[in-house]
Amino acid sequence: MRKRPLIALAAGVAAAGAATFAYSSLIERNLFTLRRFDVPVLEPDAEPLRLLHISDLHMMPDQRRKQAWVAALAGTDPDLVVVTGDNMADPAALPGVLRALDPFLSLPGAFVFGSNDYRGPVWKNPVQYLLPEREYVQGADLPTDDLRAAFVDAGWADLNNARTVLKAGGRSLELVGVDDPHIDRDDYQSVAG
């Protein structure tokens, strides 16, 4: 008699797992999201500063829909573009990343890298995220130097463990950044203060 409830429970867990996998791999990865926030840090009568923050593209080579969506964000008319890493998910993704960001490369910009700008992602068992000590595993080397060169050649500030002042929206802005802490590349002490 106890076998039936156990089989039903196992089937329910398997169905929930399959549904979660289907949602994350078929739906969520295509739900690109633009969120708008007004942050009251300027004087009340000051001209607004429109900042576009782009993060976690995890671009694959043939994601044309995602590339077009990101490029269309140029319609937000940003004064400054800040890219905070994890741009690539495949060694051949650089052309797609640059295609997506092309409308912004003539604007003032700054960037830091994430772990998926150095090495590609690998599939991980999600249960491992619950473990207190886990090894951080990454995949194939990515064209980090080429991505950096494209951003720097466009005039963007490299904020990987660096600080700088740049002009955007008619103002001088001091920006500070660190490299990716997941892979121990951050050096906060070098930019603190």
PyRosetta script that sets phi, psi and omega in degrees:
from pyrosetta import init, pose_from_sequence

init()
pose = pose_from_sequence("MRKRPLIALAAGVAAAGAATFAYSSLIERNLFTLRRFDVPVLEPDAEPLRLLHISDLHMMPDQRRKQAWVAALAGTDPDLVVVTGDNMADPAALPGVLRALDPFLSLPGAFVFGSNDYRGPVWKNPVQYLLPEREYVQGADLPTDDLRAAFVDAGWADLNNARTVLKAGGRSLELVGVDDPHIDRDDYQSVAG")
pose.set_psi(1, -29.2)
pose.set_omega(1, -177.9)
pose.set_phi(2, -78.3)
pose.set_psi(2, -15.4)
pose.set_omega(2, -176.7)
pose.set_phi(3, -65.4)
pose.set_psi(3, -40.7)
pose.set_omega(3, -177.0)
pose.set_phi(4, -61.6)
pose.set_psi(4, -49.3)
pose.set_omega(4, 178.7)
pose.set_phi(5, -62.2)
pose.set_psi(5, -35.5)
pose.set_omega(5, 179.2)
pose.set_phi(6, -67.0)
pose.set_psi(6, -42.3)
pose.set_omega(6, 177.5)
pose.set_phi(7, -64.8)
pose.set_psi(7, -41.7)
pose.set_omega(7, 178.5)
pose.set_phi(8, -63.6)
pose.set_psi(8, -41.3)
pose.set_omega(8, 178.3)
pose.set_phi(9, -63.4)
pose.set_psi(9, -45.3)
pose.set_omega(9, 179.3)
pose.set_phi(10, -62.3)
pose.set_psi(10, -41.4)
pose.set_omega(10, 178.6)
pose.set_phi(11, -65.3)
pose.set_psi(11, -39.8)
pose.set_omega(11, 178.3)
pose.set_phi(12, -64.4)
pose.set_psi(12, -43.1)
pose.set_omega(12, 178.1)
pose.set_phi(13, -63.9)
pose.set_psi(13, -43.8)
pose.set_omega(13, 178.7)
pose.set_phi(14, -63.0)
pose.set_psi(14, -41.5)
pose.set_omega(14, 179.1)
pose.set_phi(15, -65.4)
pose.set_psi(15, -41.7)
pose.set_omega(15, 178.3)
pose.set_phi(16, -63.5)
pose.set_psi(16, -41.4)
pose.set_omega(16, 177.5)
pose.set_phi(17, -63.3)
pose.set_psi(17, -43.4)
pose.set_omega(17, 179.2)
pose.set_phi(18, -64.8)
pose.set_psi(18, -40.5)
pose.set_omega(18, 178.7)
pose.set_phi(19, -65.2)
pose.set_psi(19, -41.4)
pose.set_omega(19, 178.6)
pose.set_phi(20, -63.7)
pose.set_psi(20, -44.8)
pose.set_omega(20, 178.3)
pose.set_phi(21, -61.4)
pose.set_psi(21, -44.6)
pose.set_omega(21, 179.7)
pose.set_phi(22, -62.3)
pose.set_psi(22, -44.4)
pose.set_omega(22, 179.9)
pose.set_phi(23, -61.6)
pose.set_psi(23, -46.8)
pose.set_omega(23, -175.7)
pose.set_phi(24, -70.7)
pose.set_psi(24, -35.1)
pose.set_omega(24, -175.9)
pose.set_phi(25, -89.9)
pose.set_psi(25, -23.1)
pose.set_omega(25, -177.8)
pose.set_phi(26, -108.6)
pose.set_psi(26, -32.6)
pose.set_omega(26, -173.5)
pose.set_phi(27, -107.1)
pose.set_psi(27, -60.8)
pose.set_omega(27, -172.7)
pose.set_phi(28, -58.7)
pose.set_psi(28, -37.9)
pose.set_omega(28, -178.3)
pose.set_phi(29, -66.9)
pose.set_psi(29, -11.3)
pose.set_omega(29, 177.5)
pose.set_phi(30, -110.4)
pose.set_psi(30, 7.6)
pose.set_omega(30, 178.6)
pose.set_phi(31, -95.4)
pose.set_psi(31, 73.8)
pose.set_omega(31, 179.3)
pose.set_phi(32, -68.1)
pose.set_psi(32, 141.5)
pose.set_omega(32, -172.2)
pose.set_phi(33, -132.6)
pose.set_psi(33, 132.8)
pose.set_omega(33, 171.6)
pose.set_phi(34, -111.2)
pose.set_psi(34, 122.9)
pose.set_omega(34, 176.4)
pose.set_phi(35, -115.3)
pose.set_psi(35, 138.4)
pose.set_omega(35, 179.2)
pose.set_phi(36, -113.6)
pose.set_psi(36, 135.3)
pose.set_omega(36, 178.0)
pose.set_phi(37, -134.3)
pose.set_psi(37, 138.2)
pose.set_omega(37, 169.3)
pose.set_phi(38, -99.1)
pose.set_psi(38, 120.9)
pose.set_omega(38, -178.6)
pose.set_phi(39, -112.8)
pose.set_psi(39, 112.1)
pose.set_omega(39, -174.2)
pose.set_phi(40, -80.4)
pose.set_psi(40, 76.1)
pose.set_omega(40, 179.3)
pose.set_phi(41, -111.2)
pose.set_psi(41, -15.0)
pose.set_omega(41, 179.4)
pose.set_phi(42, -92.8)
pose.set_psi(42, 163.6)
pose.set_omega(42, 174.8)
pose.set_phi(43, -56.6)
pose.set_psi(43, 145.9)
pose.set_omega(43, -176.2)
pose.set_phi(44, -55.3)
pose.set_psi(44, -32.4)
pose.set_omega(44, -177.9)
pose.set_phi(45, -96.1)
pose.set_psi(45, 6.6)
pose.set_omega(45, -178.7)
pose.set_phi(46, -76.4)
pose.set_psi(46, 150.2)
pose.set_omega(46, 172.9)
pose.set_phi(47, -61.6)
pose.set_psi(47, 140.3)
pose.set_omega(47, 178.5)
pose.set_phi(48, -66.1)
pose.set_psi(48, 153.3)
pose.set_omega(48, 173.9)
pose.set_phi(49, -113.1)
pose.set_psi(49, 116.7)
pose.set_omega(49, -178.3)
pose.set_phi(50, -95.5)
pose.set_psi(50, 112.4)
pose.set_omega(50, -179.0)
pose.set_phi(51, -109.1)
pose.set_psi(51, 129.8)
pose.set_omega(51, 174.7)
pose.set_phi(52, -107.1)
pose.set_psi(52, 117.4)
pose.set_omega(52, 179.9)
pose.set_phi(53, -103.9)
pose.set_psi(53, 120.2)
pose.set_omega(53, 179.7)
pose.set_phi(54, -116.9)
pose.set_psi(54, 130.3)
pose.set_omega(54, -177.9)
pose.set_phi(55, -148.5)
pose.set_psi(55, 152.2)
pose.set_omega(55, 170.1)
pose.set_phi(56, 58.0)
pose.set_psi(56, 48.4)
pose.set_omega(56, 175.6)
pose.set_phi(57, -67.2)
pose.set_psi(57, -35.7)
pose.set_omega(57, -177.4)
pose.set_phi(58, 43.7)
pose.set_psi(58, 51.0)
pose.set_omega(58, -173.4)
pose.set_phi(59, -69.0)
pose.set_psi(59, 135.2)
pose.set_omega(59, 170.3)
pose.set_phi(60, -103.5)
pose.set_psi(60, 159.0)
pose.set_omega(60, -173.0)
pose.set_phi(61, -57.1)
pose.set_psi(61, -38.6)
pose.set_omega(61, -173.0)
pose.set_phi(62, -105.9)
pose.set_psi(62, 25.5)
pose.set_omega(62, -179.8)
pose.set_phi(63, -86.0)
pose.set_psi(63, 66.9)
pose.set_omega(63, -176.8)
pose.set_phi(64, -63.1)
pose.set_psi(64, -36.6)
pose.set_omega(64, 179.7)
pose.set_phi(65, -63.3)
pose.set_psi(65, -44.5)
pose.set_omega(65, 178.0)
pose.set_phi(66, -65.0)
pose.set_psi(66, -42.5)
pose.set_omega(66, 179.3)
pose.set_phi(67, -59.9)
pose.set_psi(67, -44.2)
pose.set_omega(67, 179.9)
pose.set_phi(68, -65.9)
pose.set_psi(68, -39.4)
pose.set_omega(68, -179.9)
pose.set_phi(69, -63.6)
pose.set_psi(69, -46.0)
pose.set_omega(69, 179.5)
pose.set_phi(70, -63.7)
pose.set_psi(70, -45.2)
pose.set_omega(70, 179.9)
pose.set_phi(71, -60.0)
pose.set_psi(71, -35.7)
pose.set_omega(71, -179.9)
pose.set_phi(72, -67.9)
pose.set_psi(72, -15.4)
pose.set_omega(72, 176.4)
pose.set_phi(73, -65.3)
pose.set_psi(73, -10.5)
pose.set_omega(73, 173.9)
pose.set_phi(74, -58.3)
pose.set_psi(74, -24.5)
pose.set_omega(74, 177.8)
pose.set_phi(75, -66.1)
pose.set_psi(75, -12.0)
pose.set_omega(75, 175.6)
pose.set_phi(76, -77.9)
pose.set_psi(76, -7.9)
pose.set_omega(76, 176.4)
pose.set_phi(77, 54.9)
pose.set_psi(77, 57.8)
pose.set_omega(77, -177.5)
pose.set_phi(78, -73.1)
pose.set_psi(78, 149.9)
pose.set_omega(78, 172.3)
pose.set_phi(79, -87.0)
pose.set_psi(79, -27.5)
pose.set_omega(79, -176.7)
pose.set_phi(80, -146.5)
pose.set_psi(80, 138.4)
pose.set_omega(80, 176.7)
pose.set_phi(81, -114.2)
pose.set_psi(81, 128.9)
pose.set_omega(81, 177.5)
pose.set_phi(82, -122.1)
pose.set_psi(82, 121.9)
pose.set_omega(82, 179.9)
pose.set_phi(83, -110.9)
pose.set_psi(83, 121.2)
pose.set_omega(83, -174.2)
pose.set_phi(84, -111.7)
pose.set_psi(84, 40.0)
pose.set_omega(84, 163.5)
pose.set_phi(85, 90.7)
pose.set_psi(85, 178.8)
pose.set_omega(85, -174.6)
pose.set_phi(86, 56.8)
pose.set_psi(86, 51.5)
pose.set_omega(86, -178.2)
pose.set_phi(87, -78.3)
pose.set_psi(87, -32.8)
pose.set_omega(87, -170.9)
pose.set_phi(88, -118.7)
pose.set_psi(88, 151.6)
pose.set_omega(88, 175.4)
pose.set_phi(89, -129.5)
pose.set_psi(89, 10.0)
pose.set_omega(89, -176.5)
pose.set_phi(90, -160.1)
pose.set_psi(90, 145.0)
pose.set_omega(90, 179.5)
pose.set_phi(91, -59.0)
pose.set_psi(91, -23.6)
pose.set_omega(91, -179.4)
pose.set_phi(92, -96.8)
pose.set_psi(92, 14.3)
pose.set_omega(92, -173.5)
pose.set_phi(93, -85.8)
pose.set_psi(93, -12.2)
pose.set_omega(93, -174.6)
pose.set_phi(94, -55.8)
pose.set_psi(94, -46.2)
pose.set_omega(94, 178.7)
pose.set_phi(95, -58.4)
pose.set_psi(95, -37.3)
pose.set_omega(95, 178.0)
pose.set_phi(96, -67.1)
pose.set_psi(96, -40.1)
pose.set_omega(96, 177.3)
pose.set_phi(97, -62.0)
pose.set_psi(97, -46.9)
pose.set_omega(97, -178.3)
pose.set_phi(98, -68.1)
pose.set_psi(98, -32.7)
pose.set_omega(98, 175.3)
pose.set_phi(99, -64.5)
pose.set_psi(99, -42.6)
pose.set_omega(99, -179.7)
pose.set_phi(100, -65.8)
pose.set_psi(100, -39.9)
pose.set_omega(100, -174.9)
pose.set_phi(101, -92.4)
pose.set_psi(101, -3.7)
pose.set_omega(101, -176.9)
pose.set_phi(102, -51.4)
pose.set_psi(102, -42.5)
pose.set_omega(102, -179.4)
pose.set_phi(103, -64.4)
pose.set_psi(103, -14.4)
pose.set_omega(103, -176.1)
pose.set_phi(104, -102.1)
pose.set_psi(104, -13.4)
pose.set_omega(104, -172.4)
pose.set_phi(105, -68.8)
pose.set_psi(105, -13.3)
pose.set_omega(105, 176.1)
pose.set_phi(106, -92.4)
pose.set_psi(106, -2.0)
pose.set_omega(106, 179.9)
pose.set_phi(107, -97.5)
pose.set_psi(107, 162.3)
pose.set_omega(107, 171.2)
pose.set_phi(108, -60.4)
pose.set_psi(108, 138.5)
pose.set_omega(108, -178.3)
pose.set_phi(109, -154.5)
pose.set_psi(109, 164.3)
pose.set_omega(109, 177.4)
pose.set_phi(110, -147.9)
pose.set_psi(110, 156.3)
pose.set_omega(110, -178.3)
pose.set_phi(111, -150.6)
pose.set_psi(111, 154.8)
pose.set_omega(111, 164.7)
pose.set_phi(112, -131.6)
pose.set_psi(112, 160.2)
pose.set_omega(112, 179.9)
pose.set_phi(113, -99.3)
pose.set_psi(113, 153.2)
pose.set_omega(113, 170.8)
pose.set_phi(114, -109.9)
pose.set_psi(114, 175.2)
pose.set_omega(114, -178.3)
pose.set_phi(115, -58.7)
pose.set_psi(115, -32.4)
pose.set_omega(115, 179.5)
pose.set_phi(116, -88.5)
pose.set_psi(116, 30.1)
pose.set_omega(116, 163.6)
pose.set_phi(117, -113.1)
pose.set_psi(117, -11.0)
pose.set_omega(117, 178.1)
pose.set_phi(118, -104.0)
pose.set_psi(118, -47.2)
pose.set_omega(118, -178.4)
pose.set_phi(119, -139.5)
pose.set_psi(119, 147.2)
pose.set_omega(119, -178.1)
pose.set_phi(120, -70.9)
pose.set_psi(120, 161.4)
pose.set_omega(120, 177.8)
pose.set_phi(121, -77.1)
pose.set_psi(121, 160.0)
pose.set_omega(121, 172.3)
pose.set_phi(122, -131.8)
pose.set_psi(122, 153.5)
pose.set_omega(122, 179.0)
pose.set_phi(123, -66.4)
pose.set_psi(123, 135.5)
pose.set_omega(123, 178.9)
pose.set_phi(124, -128.1)
pose.set_psi(124, 146.3)
pose.set_omega(124, 173.9)
pose.set_phi(125, -67.9)
pose.set_psi(125, 120.5)
pose.set_omega(125, -176.7)
pose.set_phi(126, -60.5)
pose.set_psi(126, -22.8)
pose.set_omega(126, 178.4)
pose.set_phi(127, -63.6)
pose.set_psi(127, -27.8)
pose.set_omega(127, -179.3)
pose.set_phi(128, -62.1)
pose.set_psi(128, -26.0)
pose.set_omega(128, 179.4)
pose.set_phi(129, -66.3)
pose.set_psi(129, -17.6)
pose.set_omega(129, 179.8)
pose.set_phi(130, -87.8)
pose.set_psi(130, -10.7)
pose.set_omega(130, -178.6)
pose.set_phi(131, -81.1)
pose.set_psi(131, 140.2)
pose.set_omega(131, -177.1)
pose.set_phi(132, -66.9)
pose.set_psi(132, -38.3)
pose.set_omega(132, 179.8)
pose.set_phi(133, -121.4)
pose.set_psi(133, 116.8)
pose.set_omega(133, 178.8)
pose.set_phi(134, -140.5)
pose.set_psi(134, 148.5)
pose.set_omega(134, 178.9)
pose.set_phi(135, -77.5)
pose.set_psi(135, 136.7)
pose.set_omega(135, 177.8)
pose.set_phi(136, -90.8)
pose.set_psi(136, 112.7)
pose.set_omega(136, -174.3)
pose.set_phi(137, -108.5)
pose.set_psi(137, 136.9)
pose.set_omega(137, 176.8)
pose.set_phi(138, -131.0)
pose.set_psi(138, 165.6)
pose.set_omega(138, -175.9)
pose.set_phi(139, -98.6)
pose.set_psi(139, -137.8)
pose.set_omega(139, -172.4)
pose.set_phi(140, -65.7)
pose.set_psi(140, 150.5)
pose.set_omega(140, 174.5)
pose.set_phi(141, -61.3)
pose.set_psi(141, 142.4)
pose.set_omega(141, 179.1)
pose.set_phi(142, -111.5)
pose.set_psi(142, 159.5)
pose.set_omega(142, -177.4)
pose.set_phi(143, -76.8)
pose.set_psi(143, 64.3)
pose.set_omega(143, -177.3)
pose.set_phi(144, -58.0)
pose.set_psi(144, -48.2)
pose.set_omega(144, -176.3)
pose.set_phi(145, -63.2)
pose.set_psi(145, -36.4)
pose.set_omega(145, 178.8)
pose.set_phi(146, -69.1)
pose.set_psi(146, -38.7)
pose.set_omega(146, 177.5)
pose.set_phi(147, -65.0)
pose.set_psi(147, -46.4)
pose.set_omega(147, 178.1)
pose.set_phi(148, -58.5)
pose.set_psi(148, -46.4)
pose.set_omega(148, -178.8)
pose.set_phi(149, -60.6)
pose.set_psi(149, -41.6)
pose.set_omega(149, 179.9)
pose.set_phi(150, -63.3)
pose.set_psi(150, -43.3)
pose.set_omega(150, 179.4)
pose.set_phi(151, -67.5)
pose.set_psi(151, -45.7)
pose.set_omega(151, -178.8)
pose.set_phi(152, -66.5)
pose.set_psi(152, -40.9)
pose.set_omega(152, 177.9)
pose.set_phi(153, -61.8)
pose.set_psi(153, -27.8)
pose.set_omega(153, 177.3)
pose.set_phi(154, -79.3)
pose.set_psi(154, -6.2)
pose.set_omega(154, 179.8)
pose.set_phi(155, 94.3)
pose.set_psi(155, 8.2)
pose.set_omega(155, 179.6)
pose.set_phi(156, -76.9)
pose.set_psi(156, 147.4)
pose.set_omega(156, 179.6)
pose.set_phi(157, -82.2)
pose.set_psi(157, 128.9)
pose.set_omega(157, 175.7)
pose.set_phi(158, -86.3)
pose.set_psi(158, 108.6)
pose.set_omega(158, -177.0)
pose.set_phi(159, -101.7)
pose.set_psi(159, 20.6)
pose.set_omega(159, 176.2)
pose.set_phi(160, -70.6)
pose.set_psi(160, 101.0)
pose.set_omega(160, -175.4)
pose.set_phi(161, 55.7)
pose.set_psi(161, 48.3)
pose.set_omega(161, -177.4)
pose.set_phi(162, -148.5)
pose.set_psi(162, 164.1)
pose.set_omega(162, 173.5)
pose.set_phi(163, -135.8)
pose.set_psi(163, 153.4)
pose.set_omega(163, -179.9)
pose.set_phi(164, -158.7)
pose.set_psi(164, 170.0)
pose.set_omega(164, 172.0)
pose.set_phi(165, -119.3)
pose.set_psi(165, 132.1)
pose.set_omega(165, 175.5)
pose.set_phi(166, -137.7)
pose.set_psi(166, 163.2)
pose.set_omega(166, -179.8)
pose.set_phi(167, -100.8)
pose.set_psi(167, 133.2)
pose.set_omega(167, 177.5)
pose.set_phi(168, -157.6)
pose.set_psi(168, 137.7)
pose.set_omega(168, 177.9)
pose.set_phi(169, 59.7)
pose.set_psi(169, 32.6)
pose.set_omega(169, 179.3)
pose.set_phi(170, 75.3)
pose.set_psi(170, 16.0)
pose.set_omega(170, -179.0)
pose.set_phi(171, -132.4)
pose.set_psi(171, 160.3)
pose.set_omega(171, 168.2)
pose.set_phi(172, -96.6)
pose.set_psi(172, 129.6)
pose.set_omega(172, -177.8)
pose.set_phi(173, -121.9)
pose.set_psi(173, 134.3)
pose.set_omega(173, 173.1)
pose.set_phi(174, -94.6)
pose.set_psi(174, 126.5)
pose.set_omega(174, -178.9)
pose.set_phi(175, -121.3)
pose.set_psi(175, 143.1)
pose.set_omega(175, 179.7)
pose.set_phi(176, -133.9)
pose.set_psi(176, 141.3)
pose.set_omega(176, 177.9)
pose.set_phi(177, -148.5)
pose.set_psi(177, 163.7)
pose.set_omega(177, 173.6)
pose.set_phi(178, -129.0)
pose.set_psi(178, 156.4)
pose.set_omega(178, 176.1)
pose.set_phi(179, -75.1)
pose.set_psi(179, -179.4)
pose.set_omega(179, -170.5)
pose.set_phi(180, -69.6)
pose.set_psi(180, 122.2)
pose.set_omega(180, 179.2)
pose.set_phi(181, -75.8)
pose.set_psi(181, -22.5)
pose.set_omega(181, -179.8)
pose.set_phi(182, -60.3)
pose.set_psi(182, -30.3)
pose.set_omega(182, -177.9)
pose.set_phi(183, -115.1)
pose.set_psi(183, 24.6)
pose.set_omega(183, 173.8)
pose.set_phi(184, 57.6)
pose.set_psi(184, 39.4)
pose.set_omega(184, 177.3)
pose.set_phi(185, -103.6)
pose.set_psi(185, -3.2)
pose.set_omega(185, -179.5)
pose.set_phi(186, -80.0)
pose.set_psi(186, 144.1)
pose.set_omega(186, 177.4)
pose.set_phi(187, -138.6)
pose.set_psi(187, 75.3)
pose.set_omega(187, -176.0)
pose.set_phi(188, -60.0)
pose.set_psi(188, -36.5)
pose.set_omega(188, -177.6)
pose.set_phi(189, -60.1)
pose.set_psi(189, -30.1)
pose.set_omega(189, -178.2)
pose.set_phi(190, -71.5)
pose.set_psi(190, -17.6)
pose.set_omega(190, -178.8)
pose.set_phi(191, -121.9)
pose.set_psi(191, 0.7)
pose.set_omega(191, -178.0)
pose.set_phi(192, -66.7)
pose.set_psi(192, 155.3)
pose.set_omega(192, 175.7)
pose.set_phi(193, 119.2)
pose.dump_pdb("model.pdb")
